[in-house]
């Protein structure tokens, strides 16, 4: 498959430039992985079409061979080694910003699912299933290359939602899935922290609040969370808050003040300052530009 021109989304808000690139790839050199473990800025979704390679996600190693589906989310500590000379893949790279916006528009999957995917990031598929994935990639290429497509990013997000939802449904249908999620002591602390953030992110965005509930120091909590995820506890609290705000902003029937109220900000202006500080735009600009105006032909 000949590589097509990447879809690039350049967004400028108050001199903040964010470049977002999305494409279907077949060149192994385009994999955002090497032999050195790194925390991914992009997710990887792909099918192995030949040869083999050893993928490692948070110490969980899987030899990927032909017809294996690989799904690795952003923020994962990953590497690839022992790549055979004939190894080939057809894969997508999903930037973390696109990933977060994509999952903000669906029912947020359970935390067990994300921990499960860290250890079960590959699945063998039948030939017919592999062809369906290649067909899915071709549909994405078609959407990427449409001329003057005013909703290119939104189209890609909707297609990715179907893909991620199917992965989640397969997990929920696996009767042994829960048994396959085993935690180390640090992973359990990470899991408990995420559970508390989901429950209390509208109550407090202070690391000390969560550390107190977990009976550990804020310093220890931050150290473990950073070690286990590559990002600080504060970053995760902020990201989950932004995820909730973005999900609510997608509902055009909600006024901005109601979004602020539902996320427990003192006022519109406080939420706007928080949102602008971390995204480079106001909630109104996000609602307008991300889903309408910035879908211009690039």
C-alpha positions in Angstrom: 0.0 0.0 0.0 1.5 3.3 -1.0 1.8 5.8 1.8 -0.6 8.7 1.4 -0.1 12.3 2.4 -0.6 12.6 6.2 -3.5 14.6 7.6 -2.0 17.4 9.6 -4.1 19.6 12.0 -2.4 22.9 12.8 -4.2 24.8 15.5 -3.1 28.3 16.6 -4.6 29.8 19.7 -2.9 32.8 21.3 0.4 32.0 19.8 0.2 28.4 20.9 0.8 26.0 18.0 -0.3 22.4 18.2 0.4 20.1 15.3 -1.5 16.9 15.1 -0.7 14.4 12.4 -2.8 11.3 11.6 -2.3 8.8 8.9 -2.2 5.1 7.9 1.3 3.8 7.6 3.1 0.7 6.2 6.7 1.7 6.7 8.2 0.2 9.9 10.5 3.3 10.2 7.3 5.2 11.0 6.6 3.2 14.1 7.1 5.6 17.1 9.1 2.8 18.9 12.6 1.5 19.1 14.6 -0.8 21.4 14.6 1.9 24.2 11.4 2.0 26.3 9.6 5.3 26.0 6.3 6.8 27.0 4.3 7.1 23.8 2.9 10.4 22.7 0.8 8.5 20.1 -1.3 5.4 20.2 -0.6 2.5 17.8 -3.4 0.4 16.2 -2.2 -2.0 13.5 -2.1 -5.4 11.9 1.1 -7.4 11.4 1.2 -8.4 7.7 4.4 -10.5 7.8 7.5 -11.4 9.8 7.7 -10.9 13.6 8.9 -8.5 16.3 9.0 -8.4 20.0 6.8 -5.7 21.5 7.1 -4.7 25.2 4.5 -2.6 27.0 5.3 -1.9 30.7 7.4 -5.1 30.8 4.7 -7.3 29.2 6.3 -8.9 26.1 4.4 -10.3 23.1 5.9 -11.6 20.0 3.9 -10.1 17.2 3.4 -12.3 14.1 1.3 -12.2 10.9 -2.4 -11.5 11.5 -1.9 -10.1 15.0 -3.8 -7.0 15.9 -1.8 -4.5 18.1 -3.6 -1.8 20.1 -1.3 0.3 22.3 -2.8 3.5 23.9 -0.9 6.7 24.3 1.1 7.3 27.5 2.2 3.6 27.6 5.9 2.7 28.2 6.7 0.7 25.2 9.5 -0.6 23.0 10.1 -3.0 20.1 13.1 -5.4 19.6 14.1 -8.5 17.7 12.5 -7.2 14.5 12.8 -9.7 11.6 14.0 -8.5 8.2 10.6 -9.3 6.7 8.5 -7.7 9.5 5.6 -5.5 8.1 2.6 -3.8 9.5 -0.3 -1.6 8.4 -1.0 0.7 11.3 -2.4 4.0 12.6 -0.7 6.5 14.8 -3.2 8.3 17.0 -1.8 11.5 18.7 -2.7 11.8 22.4 -4.8 14.9 21.8 -6.9 13.1 19.1 -7.1 10.0 21.4 -8.4 12.1 24.3 -10.9 13.9 22.2 -12.1 10.7 20.7 -12.8 8.9 24.0 -14.4 12.1 25.4 -17.3 11.5 23.0 -18.1 8.0 24.2 -18.9 6.3 27.4 -15.5 6.3 29.2 -14.3 2.7 29.5 -13.6 1.3 32.9 -10.1 1.5 34.4 -9.8 -2.3 34.5 -10.0 -2.1 30.7 -7.0 0.2 30.4 -4.9 -2.0 32.8 -6.0 -5.1 30.9 -4.9 -3.5 27.6 -1.4 -2.8 29.0 -0.9 -6.6 29.3 -3.1 -7.8 26.5 -2.3 -5.4 23.7 -2.2 -8.0 20.9 -4.8 -10.3 19.6 -4.6 -12.9 16.8 -7.2 -12.4 14.1 -8.6 -14.6 11.3 -7.9 -13.6 7.7 -11.3 -12.2 7.3 -10.9 -10.0 10.4 -7.6 -8.7 9.1 -9.2 -7.8 5.8 -11.8 -5.8 7.7 -9.1 -3.9 9.5 -7.4 -3.1 6.2 -10.8 -2.0 4.8 -11.2 0.2 7.9 -7.8 1.8 7.1 -8.8 2.4 3.5 -12.0 4.2 4.7 -9.8 6.4 6.9 -7.5 7.2 4.0 -10.5 8.2 1.9 -11.7 10.5 4.7 -8.2 12.0 5.1 -7.8 12.7 1.4 -11.3 14.2 0.7 -10.9 17.6 -0.8 -12.4 20.6 1.1 -13.7 18.4 3.9 -14.9 20.7 6.5 -15.3 18.0 9.1 -12.2 15.9 8.5 -11.1 15.6 12.1 -14.6 14.9 13.3 -15.0 12.2 10.7 -11.8 10.5 11.8 -12.8 10.7 15.4 -16.2 9.1 14.8 -14.5 6.2 12.9 -11.9 5.8 15.7 -14.7 5.7 18.3 -16.2 2.7 16.5 -12.8 1.0 16.5 -12.1 1.6 20.2 -15.7 0.7 21.2 -15.4 -2.7 19.4 -12.1 -3.3 21.3 -13.9 -2.5 24.6 -16.9 -4.7 23.8 -14.6 -7.6 23.0 -13.0 -7.1 26.4 -16.3 -7.0 28.2 -17.4 -10.2 26.4 -14.3 -12.1 27.6 -15.5 -14.1 30.6 -11.8 -14.4 31.8 -10.9 -10.7 31.3 -11.2 -9.8 35.0 -9.0 -12.8 36.0 -6.3 -11.5 33.6 -6.0 -8.1 35.3 -3.4 -8.7 38.0 -1.8 -5.8 39.9 1.6 -5.2 41.4 1.7 -3.1 44.6 2.5 0.0 42.6 -0.1 -0.8 39.9 -2.7 -1.1 42.6 -1.8 2.3 44.0 -2.1 3.7 40.4 -5.4 2.0 39.9 -6.8 3.3 43.2 -5.6 6.8 42.4 -7.4 6.8 39.1 -10.6 5.5 40.7 -10.4 8.4 43.2 -9.8 10.9 40.4 -12.8 9.7 38.5 -15.0 10.0 41.7 -13.6 13.3 43.1 -12.1 15.3 40.2 -15.0 17.8 40.5 -14.4 18.0 44.3 -10.7 18.7 44.3 -7.8 19.0 41.8 -5.2 19.0 44.5 -2.8 16.0 44.8 -2.7 16.3 48.6 -6.5 15.6 48.7 -6.0 12.2 47.0 -2.8 11.4 48.9 -4.7 11.9 52.2 -7.5 9.5 51.1 -4.9 6.9 50.1 -3.0 7.4 53.4 0.3 8.2 51.6 2.3 11.4 51.3 1.7 13.7 48.2 5.4 13.2 47.4 5.2 9.4 47.5 2.0 9.4 45.4 3.5 11.7 42.8 6.7 9.6 42.7 4.8 6.3 42.2 2.3 7.7 39.6 5.1 9.3 37.6 7.2 6.0 37.8 4.2 3.9 36.7 2.7 6.2 34.0 5.4 8.6 32.9 3.2 11.6 34.0 2.7 13.2 37.4 -0.4 12.8 39.6 -1.2 16.5 39.0 -1.1 16.0 35.2 -3.6 13.1 35.4 -6.0 15.1 37.6 -5.9 17.9 35.1 -6.3 15.6 32.1 -9.3 13.9 33.5 -10.9 17.3 34.4 -10.3 18.4 30.8 -11.7 15.1 29.5 -14.9 15.7 31.5 -15.2 19.4 30.3 -14.7 18.4 26.7 -17.3 15.7 26.9 -19.8 18.2 28.2 -18.9 20.8 25.7 -19.8 18.3 22.9 -23.4 18.7 24.1 -24.4 21.9 22.3 -27.6 22.1 24.4 -25.5 22.8 27.5 -24.5 26.5 28.2 -21.0 27.1 29.3 -22.1 28.1 32.8 -23.8 24.7 33.2 -20.6 23.0 32.1 -18.8 25.0 34.8 -21.4 24.0 37.4 -21.3 20.3 36.6 -17.6 20.3 36.9 -17.7 22.2 40.2 -15.8 25.3 39.2 -16.6 28.4 41.2 -17.6 30.4 38.1 -17.5 30.5 34.3 -14.4 32.6 34.5 -12.5 30.2 36.8 -13.2 27.3 34.5 -12.3 29.3 31.4 -9.0 30.3 32.9 -8.3 26.6 33.8 -9.3 25.4 30.4 -7.4 28.1 28.5 -4.3 27.5 30.6 -4.1 23.8 29.6 -5.5 23.9 26.1 -4.7 27.3 24.8 -8.3 28.2 24.0 -11.5 29.1 25.8 -14.3 26.5 26.2 -16.3 28.5 23.6 -13.4 28.4 21.1 -13.0 24.7 21.7 -16.6 24.0 21.0 -16.6 26.2 17.9 -13.1 25.7 16.4 -12.3 22.0 17.2 -15.5 20.7 15.8 -16.4 23.2 13.1 -14.2 26.0 12.0 -10.8 24.3 12.1 -12.0 21.5 9.8 -11.0 23.6 6.8 -9.0 22.2 4.0 -5.3 22.1 5.0 
